[in-house]
Amino acid sequence: MLGAFAMIPAPWKATLDRARLDLKQWIRSLNRARLRRRRAKRRADYADWIAKYDTIGPAERQWLVERLNRIASPPRISVLIPTYKPNMAWFREAVESVQRQIYPHWQLCIADDASASEALDQYLQELQASDDRIRVVRRDTNGHICHASNSALALAQGEWIALLDHDDVLPEHALLFVAEAIRAFPEAGLIYSDEDHLGPDGERESPYFKPDWNYDLCLGQNMVCHLCVIHADLVQRTGGFRPGLEGAQDHDLVLRVVEHLQPEQIIHIPHVLYHWRIHNNSTAGDAQSKPYARAAGLRAVSEHLQRTGKAAHAELVGNGRYRVHWELPSSPPLASILIPTRNQVGLLRQCIETLERLTDYPNREVLIIDNGSDDAAALRYLDSLRHRSGYQVIRDDRPFNYSALNNLAARKARGDFLVLLNNDIEILEPGWLTEMISIAARPEVGAVGAKLLYPDRTIQHAGVLLGIGTTEDSQGVAGPALKGLDGHAGGPGGRAILTQSWSAVTAACMVVSKARFDQVGGLDELHLAVAYNDVDLCLRLREAGFINIFTPHAVLIHHESISRGRDVSSRNVERFNKERDWMIQRWATLLRRDPCSNPNLSLAQGDLRLADPPRVDWQYPWFEADRSRSASNA
């Protein structure tokens, strides 16, 4: 073909090259137009959602005032605003958003970083004269954001420190919700909320509805971000803002603070309490606007890992996104790969051949559990595997029970780690198992799940969301997160491309320490023969104090359910319903409030779209509603 192309006359080649270029440009323009339409649709949907569920009217304001009056010994919250040559209209909005707070027990600490602006000087003088809760310092020399933030911090007299950029806005109930959290959780040290953005026209867009505290996600990005409120003693004890970390100073502060806290002392308020303005000079609008921030963020994460003695190093993988590489022991532990199968020799062969050809993890054994194969070609292939070094083939002719098959193989496995792998998995890249075992070897980790794609390279699994499929009439159990999203897409909050905790991961490709698997009793072969056994295992690991991790850096193809087929017979439907009912009975509270999701996100399906209605309301503090639901579900 190349020789034939070389024989094409030069003018024709030029025409072909122009045609190719025109086609590429046309495709790019189509993609840009598609993205614009999607963004406009998301923005319109969010505007409708705000109008219905996040707008303060007279009734909501009355509820909020009543809640304010119930706070005994209200804490003082010092709001820090470092500023340098601000847009005065935006700066006034930021200041006025503090002045409009329903909660009155605040202090506003402003540090001007030598702006040399008469308009700013005059406005700051007026502010100081108008309200003794406002304190101002004018720096003689420009020191950048960290020095300016420390100057503002020096003015603070409150028990708590809140961070506000000089062009952003707090909704009027923000500090009230924070004060309620402080009183409800007296041991708290760090409080954070959901956030959204203010577009060029001042309209709200691009919300980030966050999970509860998620350590691995915070290593990958500053998930706390806005609104961030920290106990003043912790800010002082950790040294405030570190010069040299400009652009990532808040992320650095959060990582230093959490080194002194237990997870239960980090409180998430699932309401949008911060509006982050998008403009050309903000990282909200253009992550490239502050290139120094990327290096600072990498340094913040790297130094946190060093301070905490983690055997790991960080890598910059995108603007404001980082990947942590966890080190394996010097002698890689034995991994026992468990693959249940029945017939379907083509699928099994593909799984084994790609496993052999592409997996670079050296210390492994493979246990094939043959659940009654009767196909001649499959039997010949299984017999050939029996004679390979590092392979066992275990015959089990009992009726299909996924949990029992894997438990049987786990008892025969010699490895320190179990790798549960479907026979319809196709390996894509060499480092998948090294990545998963390096995370599973951490002492706090239970199960580790991979990113699974359909053959068309859309996402089939990127973690498991609890409660998916819930309707007004029935309770859902669980479903794959971000299903159907393009395999390279970041997804909401970048969660499709960041390592993080999920409450559960799928056993289609799961790594778990054999000791922890045994500690919680393995898979439940009595109650969960086929469905939800992996979710139940993960929740029992979580109950035992471990976290479950999804890594997007182990990517495989899952030819889903080809091997066993779909459950469509009445017998299978009956069995599925029993297993679903068992899960609902066993895990009712978690299924209704997944800490790795957000009550503002829908349970209808796993794409993290807006809930309509959300599972939080205005009339009661969110923690009271959570407790009420937990009590009613008990």
Backbone hydrogen bonds, N-H to C=O, Kabsch-Sander energy under -0.5 kcal/mol:
donor,donor_aa,acceptor,acceptor_aa,energy
5,F,1,M,-2.4
6,A,2,L,-2.0
7,M,3,G,-0.8
7,M,4,A,-0.7
8,I,5,F,-1.5
13,K,9,P,-2.2
14,A,10,A,-2.5
15,T,11,P,-2.0
16,L,12,W,-2.9
17,D,13,K,-2.9
18,R,14,A,-2.4
19,A,15,T,-2.3
20,R,16,L,-2.6
21,L,17,D,-2.5
22,D,18,R,-2.9
23,L,19,A,-2.5
24,K,20,R,-2.6
25,Q,21,L,-2.6
26,W,22,D,-2.4
27,I,23,L,-2.5
28,R,24,K,-2.6
29,S,25,Q,-2.4
30,L,26,W,-2.2
31,N,27,I,-2.5
32,R,28,R,-2.7
33,A,29,S,-2.4
34,R,30,L,-2.5
35,L,31,N,-2.5
36,R,32,R,-2.3
37,R,33,A,-2.3
38,R,34,R,-2.5
39,R,35,L,-2.7
40,A,36,R,-2.5
41,K,37,R,-2.4
42,R,38,R,-2.8
43,R,39,R,-2.6
44,A,40,A,-2.4
45,D,41,K,-2.7
46,Y,42,R,-2.4
47,A,43,R,-2.4
48,D,44,A,-2.1
49,W,45,D,-2.2
50,I,46,Y,-2.9
51,A,47,A,-2.2
52,K,48,D,-1.7
53,Y,49,W,-2.9
54,D,50,I,-2.3
57,G,55,T,-0.7
61,R,57,G,-2.6
62,Q,58,P,-2.1
63,W,59,A,-2.1
64,L,60,E,-2.3
65,V,61,R,-2.4
66,E,62,Q,-2.2
67,R,63,W,-2.1
68,L,64,L,-2.4
69,N,65,V,-2.0
70,R,66,E,-0.6
70,R,67,R,-0.9
71,I,68,L,-1.5
72,A,70,R,-0.8
77,I,105,H,-1.8
78,S,76,R,-0.5
78,S,160,W,-3.2
79,V,77,I,-0.6
79,V,107,Q,-3.7
80,L,78,S,-0.6
80,L,162,A,-3.1
81,I,109,C,-2.8
83,T,111,A,-2.8
88,M,86,P,-0.6
91,F,87,N,-2.8
92,R,88,M,-2.5
93,E,89,A,-1.8
94,A,90,W,-2.3
95,V,91,F,-2.5
96,E,92,R,-3.2
97,S,93,E,-1.9
98,V,94,A,-1.0
98,V,95,V,-0.8
99,Q,95,V,-2.1
100,R,96,E,-1.9
101,Q,98,V,-1.7
102,I,172,E,-2.7
103,Y,172,E,-0.5
106,W,104,P,-1.7
107,Q,77,I,-2.2
108,L,133,R,-2.4
109,C,79,V,-3.1
109,C,107,Q,-0.6
110,I,108,L,-0.6
110,I,135,R,-2.7
111,A,81,I,-1.9
112,D,110,I,-0.5
112,D,137,V,-2.6
113,D,83,T,-3.0
113,D,111,A,-0.6
114,A,112,D,-1.7
121,D,117,S,-2.6
122,Q,118,E,-2.7
123,Y,119,A,-2.1
124,L,120,L,-2.6
125,Q,121,D,-2.2
126,E,122,Q,-2.2
127,L,123,Y,-2.3
128,Q,124,L,-2.3
129,A,125,Q,-2.1
130,S,126,E,-1.5
131,D,127,L,-1.3
134,I,131,D,-1.9
135,R,108,L,-3.0
135,R,133,R,-0.5
137,V,110,I,-2.3
139,R,112,D,-2.9
139,R,137,V,-0.6
147,H,143,G,-0.6
148,A,144,H,-2.3
149,S,145,I,-2.6
150,N,146,C,-2.3
151,S,147,H,-2.0
152,A,148,A,-2.2
153,L,149,S,-2.5
154,A,150,N,-1.8
155,L,151,S,-0.6
155,L,152,A,-1.2
156,A,152,A,-0.5
156,A,153,L,-1.3
159,E,76,R,-1.0
160,W,76,R,-1.4
161,I,230,I,-3.2
162,A,78,S,-3.0
163,L,228,C,-1.8
164,L,80,L,-2.1
168,D,165,D,-1.5
169,V,275,H,-2.2
174,A,171,P,-2.0
177,F,173,H,-2.2
178,V,174,A,-1.8
179,A,175,L,-2.6
180,E,176,L,-2.3
181,A,177,F,-1.9
182,I,178,V,-2.3
183,R,179,A,-2.0
184,A,180,E,-2.4
185,F,181,A,-2.2
188,A,185,F,-2.2
189,G,265,Q,-2.7
190,L,265,Q,-1.6
191,I,229,V,-3.0
192,Y,267,I,-2.5
193,S,227,L,-1.3
194,D,269,I,-1.0
194,D,271,H,-1.7
195,E,208,Y,-1.5
196,D,274,Y,-2.0
197,H,205,E,-3.0
198,L,276,W,-2.0
199,G,197,H,-0.6
199,G,203,E,-3.1
202,G,199,G,-2.4
205,E,197,H,-2.3
208,Y,195,E,-3.3
209,F,207,P,-0.5
210,K,208,Y,-0.8
212,D,595,P,-2.9
218,C,214,N,-1.9
219,L,215,Y,-1.5
220,G,216,D,-1.4
221,Q,217,L,-1.6
223,M,221,Q,-2.0
229,V,191,I,-2.8
230,I,161,I,-2.7
231,H,189,G,-2.5
232,A,159,E,-2.8
234,L,231,H,-0.6
235,V,231,H,-1.8
236,Q,232,A,-2.5
237,R,233,D,-2.8
238,T,234,L,-2.1
239,G,236,Q,-1.2
240,G,235,V,-2.6
245,L,242,R,-1.8
248,A,245,L,-2.2
252,D,248,A,-2.6
253,L,249,Q,-2.1
254,V,250,D,-2.7
255,L,251,H,-2.4
256,R,252,D,-2.1
257,V,253,L,-2.5
258,V,254,V,-2.7
259,E,255,L,-0.7
260,H,257,V,-2.3
261,L,258,V,-1.4
265,Q,262,Q,-2.3
266,I,263,P,-1.8
267,I,190,L,-2.8
267,I,265,Q,-0.6
269,I,192,Y,-3.1
269,I,267,I,-0.5
271,H,269,I,-2.1
273,L,194,D,-1.8
273,L,271,H,-1.0
275,H,169,V,-2.8
276,W,196,D,-3.0
276,W,274,Y,-0.6
277,R,275,H,-0.6
278,I,198,L,-2.9
279,H,277,R,-0.6
282,S,279,H,-1.9
285,G,279,H,-0.5
285,G,282,S,-0.5
286,D,282,S,-2.7
289,S,286,D,-2.3
290,K,287,A,-0.6
293,A,290,K,-2.0
294,R,290,K,-0.5
294,R,291,P,-1.0
295,A,291,P,-0.8
296,A,292,Y,-2.0
297,G,293,A,-2.7
298,L,294,R,-2.2
299,R,295,A,-2.2
300,A,296,A,-2.4
301,V,297,G,-2.3
302,S,298,L,-2.6
303,E,299,R,-2.8
304,H,300,A,-1.6
305,L,301,V,-2.2
306,Q,302,S,-1.9
307,R,303,E,-2.8
308,T,304,H,-2.1
309,G,306,Q,-1.3
310,K,305,L,-2.4
312,A,310,K,-1.8
313,H,325,H,-2.0
315,E,323,R,-2.3
317,V,321,R,-2.1
318,G,321,R,-1.1
320,G,318,G,-0.5
321,R,318,G,-2.0
322,Y,220,G,-1.9
323,R,315,E,-3.0
325,H,313,H,-3.3
325,H,323,R,-0.5
326,W,324,V,-0.6
327,E,311,A,-2.9
335,A,363,N,-2.0
336,S,334,L,-0.5
336,S,417,F,-3.2
337,I,335,A,-0.7
337,I,365,E,-3.1
338,L,336,S,-0.6
338,L,419,V,-3.0
339,I,337,I,-0.5
339,I,367,L,-2.7
341,T,369,I,-2.6
348,L,344,Q,-2.1
349,R,345,V,-2.8
350,Q,346,G,-2.1
351,C,347,L,-2.5
352,I,348,L,-2.9
353,E,349,R,-3.2
354,T,350,Q,-2.3
355,L,351,C,-2.0
356,E,352,I,-2.7
357,R,353,E,-2.7
358,L,354,T,-2.2
359,T,355,L,-1.5
360,D,430,P,-2.2
364,R,362,P,-1.0
365,E,335,A,-2.5
366,V,390,G,-2.8
367,L,337,I,-3.4
368,I,366,V,-0.6
368,I,392,Q,-3.1
369,I,339,I,-2.0
369,I,367,L,-0.5
370,D,368,I,-0.8
370,D,394,I,-2.9
371,N,341,T,-3.1
371,N,369,I,-0.8
372,G,370,D,-1.4
379,L,375,D,-2.6
380,R,376,A,-2.3
381,Y,377,A,-2.2
382,L,378,A,-2.7
383,D,379,L,-2.2
384,S,380,R,-1.9
385,L,381,Y,-1.7
386,R,382,L,-1.4
387,H,383,D,-0.6
387,H,384,S,-0.7
388,R,385,L,-1.7
391,Y,388,R,-1.5
392,Q,366,V,-2.4
394,I,368,I,-3.4
394,I,392,Q,-0.5
395,R,393,V,-0.5
396,D,370,D,-2.8
402,Y,529,A,-1.3
403,S,529,A,-1.2
405,L,401,N,-2.6
406,N,402,Y,-2.1
407,N,403,S,-2.4
408,L,404,A,-2.5
409,A,405,L,-2.0
410,A,406,N,-2.7
411,R,407,N,-1.8
412,K,408,L,-1.1
413,A,409,A,-1.2
416,D,334,L,-1.6
417,F,334,L,-1.7
418,L,512,V,-3.0
419,V,336,S,-3.1
420,L,418,L,-0.6
420,L,510,M,-2.6
421,L,338,L,-2.5
421,L,419,V,-0.6
422,N,508,A,-2.5
423,N,340,P,-0.5
425,I,422,N,-1.1
426,E,557,I,-2.8
428,L,555,V,-0.7
432,W,429,E,-1.0
433,L,430,P,-0.5
435,E,431,G,-2.5
436,M,432,W,-1.9
437,I,433,L,-2.7
438,S,434,T,-2.2
439,I,435,E,-1.2
440,A,436,M,-2.6
441,A,437,I,-1.9
442,R,439,I,-1.8
445,V,442,R,-1.6
446,G,547,I,-3.8
448,V,511,V,-2.2
449,G,549,I,-3.0
450,A,509,C,-1.2
451,K,554,A,-2.8
452,L,450,A,-0.7
452,L,461,H,-2.1
453,L,556,L,-2.8
454,Y,458,T,-3.1
457,R,454,Y,-2.5
459,I,485,L,-3.3
460,Q,452,L,-3.2
461,H,452,L,-2.1
462,A,463,G,-0.9
462,A,481,A,-0.6
464,V,504,A,-2.0
465,L,479,G,-3.0
467,G,477,V,-3.4
468,I,465,L,-0.7
469,G,603,L,-3.3
470,T,467,G,-1.5
470,T,603,L,-0.9
471,T,474,S,-2.7
476,G,467,G,-0.5
476,G,474,S,-0.5
477,V,468,I,-0.7
479,G,465,L,-2.1
481,A,463,G,-2.8
482,L,606,G,-3.8
483,K,480,P,-0.7
484,G,459,I,-3.3
485,L,482,L,-1.7
487,G,457,R,-1.8
489,A,486,D,-1.6
494,G,491,G,-2.5
495,R,492,P,-1.6
496,A,490,G,-2.8
497,I,490,G,-0.6
497,I,494,G,-1.5
500,Q,550,F,-1.9
502,W,548,N,-1.7
504,A,464,V,-0.8
509,C,506,T,-1.0
510,M,420,L,-2.3
510,M,507,A,-0.5
511,V,448,V,-2.3
512,V,418,L,-2.2
513,S,446,G,-0.6
514,K,416,D,-2.6
515,A,416,D,-0.5
517,F,513,S,-2.5
518,D,514,K,-2.6
519,Q,515,A,-2.1
520,V,516,R,-1.7
521,G,518,D,-1.2
522,G,517,F,-2.9
525,E,523,L,-1.3
528,L,524,D,-1.7
536,D,532,Y,-2.6
537,L,533,N,-2.1
538,C,534,D,-2.3
539,L,535,V,-2.4
540,R,536,D,-2.2
541,L,537,L,-2.3
542,R,538,C,-2.5
543,E,539,L,-2.4
544,A,540,R,-1.6
545,G,542,R,-1.7
546,F,541,L,-2.4
547,I,444,E,-2.3
549,I,447,A,-2.5
550,F,500,Q,-3.0
551,T,449,G,-2.4
554,A,551,T,-0.8
556,L,451,K,-2.2
557,I,426,E,-2.5
558,H,453,L,-3.2
559,H,424,D,-3.1
559,H,557,I,-0.6
560,E,558,H,-1.8
562,I,559,H,-1.5
565,G,561,S,-1.4
568,V,566,R,-1.3
573,V,569,S,-2.6
574,E,570,S,-2.3
575,R,571,R,-2.3
576,F,572,N,-2.8
577,N,573,V,-2.5
578,K,574,E,-1.9
579,E,575,R,-2.2
580,R,576,F,-2.8
581,D,577,N,-2.5
582,W,578,K,-2.2
583,M,579,E,-2.1
584,I,580,R,-2.3
585,Q,581,D,-2.3
586,R,582,W,-2.7
587,W,583,M,-2.9
591,L,587,W,-2.3
592,R,588,A,-1.1
592,R,589,T,-0.6
593,R,589,T,-1.0
597,S,594,D,-1.8
601,L,598,N,-2.3
602,S,609,R,-3.0
611,A,600,N,-2.8
612,D,613,P,-0.5
615,R,599,P,-2.9
624,E,621,P,-0.8
625,A,621,P,-1.9
626,D,622,W,-2.3
627,R,623,F,-2.2
628,S,624,E,-2.4
629,R,625,A,-2.6
630,S,626,D,-2.6
631,A,627,R,-2.4
632,S,628,S,-2.1
633,N,629,R,-1.6
634,A,630,S,-0.9
634,A,631,A,-0.6
